[in-house]
Amino acid sequence: MEHDEKLPFGVDASLFDAASSLAARVTAARKAQGKAIPSDFAEGSPEADAVALDFVRDIESALHGGPKALTEGH
């Protein structure tokens, strides 16, 4: 899928790629730790909502230089 299809109002491609990379790294780290990700549950379910909040906390941690598992090798 092209960037335009995902974000019809446009966005800088490098910003989109950086956000996608960060989300992929957080997803990989969570899976390695045995943690769920939002897509493991039905969209809008209480479980998905709770995991989504935890996922956002992990992204925030990564943005602030959090766990080495998210930043090593980059």
N, C-alpha and C positions, 0 to 999 in steps of 0.2 A: 504494500500500500504506500502511496506517495505521501509526502508531508502535507500537501494541499488537501488530501482526502481526510487526514486525521485532524487537521487544524484549518478549517476553511477560511478563517479570518487572517491567516498568515502568521508566520513567526520566523525569526532568523534561523536558518538551517543549522548553524553551529550550536546555537542554544538548544534547539530541539534534540540534536545528537548528544549533547552533554547531559541533558536531563534523561534521555533514554539510557545512556551508559550508566548513570548513577542508579537509576531504577533497576537495571539489570544486575549491577553489583550488589545492591541491597537484597534483591531476590535471591541471588546465588548464596550470599552469606546466610540469609534466613533459612534456606533449604539445608545448607551444610550444618546448621545448628538444630535442625529438626523442627523449625518453626514454620507455621502455615503462612501462606500469602493470600491476599484477598481473593484471587481467582480460584482458590481451592474450594470456595463456597458459592452458593447461589447469590447472584447480584442482589443487593438490598436486604439480604438476610441479616439477622442480628450478629451471627458469627462473622460474616464478611465485613460488617461495619466495625466490629471490635478489632479484627485483624488489620483492617485498613488504618485505624488510628495508631496501632502499634507499628505498622509499616511506616507511617509518616514520621513517627518518633525516631525510627531507625534512619530514615533519610535525613532528618534534622541532625542527628548525631554524626552522620557521615559528613554533612556539610560543615560541621564544627570540628572536624578532625577527630571523630569518634574512633570506634574500634579499628584496630589495624587490619582486620580481615577485609574491611571495605576499602582501605587505602593502599595496602601493600602492592608494590609493583607498578604504581602509577605515579 
